[in-house]
Amino acid sequence: MTTNALLTNGTIQLLHTAFPDLSRNDIESLVQAARVRTFPAGFDIFQEGDKGDSLFLLEEGQVDIVVHADDNQEILVDTLGPTRYFGEMAFLGETSRMATIRTQTECRIIEIGEADFMAIARTNPSLLRTLMRQIIGHIRRTDRAVINELNNKNDALQAAYADLEAQEALRSQVIVTLSHELRTPLTSIRGYLGLINQGAMSGNSLKMALDSITRNVEKIIGHTNDLLLLYEMHPKSSDFEYVNVPDILIEALNTARATMEAETTRVTMDIAPDVPEIFADRRGLVLATRALLENAFKYSPDKTPVAIRAYRENGMGVAIAIEDQGIGIAEADVERIFDPFYRMEKEGAAQLFPGLGVGLTIAKFVVERHHGRITVSSTPGVGSTFTIILPHRVA
Ligand code: ADP
């Protein structure tokens, strides 16, 4: 910052432009009292709260007027260019600086002390009026900037509140769904255990009871695993390896058939001979394809056949398609079925198809970790095809 730059004719012209009511004599007196200073860009000429009693007239460059909100956040009130002045509020109100003035660019500024300025202002009521107008303008702009900022904060708060409400609704739904999903198998287990304890079961019926208990325990473990997986979801690539697509599909199919009691449903598996091995998270892919298969079985109440296909997609990657002839999905729901806990069957309705609503969320998460995508084409009453497309190799 330099303070010894010379006053020029331009300075006299500038004072005239800024204070048109002043006589030539008064302007000359101001020129005597003035000193020219230059400031680099990004410099606070003064800060809110500073003591200070001089007025600054901008000859070259631009400055920002900044005030601080309660949380110390800066609010930009105005930007001033040449011929505009600032700093007059402090000496009229005898208060400290009410804003920070920060140079946007290098600035050449004329500084005039309070005593010199007021000596001239005292004999020039029109100059005082000009000053008052400027002060009122500054106050108005500050008010407007602060109100805008408050409005913005209010909008952000409202959005956060709506988000919280949605989360709260989801939480209640999860609790209802989860308790239902756990209570049903637990009630069945308790029933069978009671009968076994009373010695009422033997031979074949004992075997059936134990099978049912096992299946229900598996269901509970499956839900718990789904939930844990959902909360564990975070990207990591350390367990990627080259995997064989048919192996994945067979493992997923066996698990899905067992958990969904779909051993008798006809399943065809058609894997094109040119499907390559893929670099993938094996466990994740089994979970994703298993979730799709479980849905295909679950949402095909008439036990209609399910087809699994794997083929090369555009030579770039591998597609795995799982096609059912089940109830299908209404167009309005397609967008949302991948959302966590989203279910087409609403809570409270008699549940035809049990589930937590997390299978597709997990599948999508896994597929996206592979930089792949998952698509669905479906017609209500005709059936659905879910297709996972994976790039051949992810670096
Ligand atoms: P869940 O099956 O536990 O409800 P998902 O996340 O796997 O959870 O699926 C979300 C919703 O998408 C399901 O509730 C169901 O309405 C719909 N859906 C998923 N797969 C199918 C399918 N193959 N056929 C019809 N509807 C499906």
Boltz pocket constraint, residues with backbone or C-beta under 6 A from the ligand:
constraints:
  - pocket:
      binder: B
      contacts: [[A, 291], [A, 292], [A, 295], [A, 296], [A, 299], [A, 324], [A, 326], [A, 327], [A, 328], [A, 329], [A, 337], [A, 338], [A, 339], [A, 342], [A, 343], [A, 344], [A, 345], [A, 353], [A, 354], [A, 355], [A, 356], [A, 357], [A, 358], [A, 359], [A, 360], [A, 361], [A, 384]]
      max_distance: 6.0
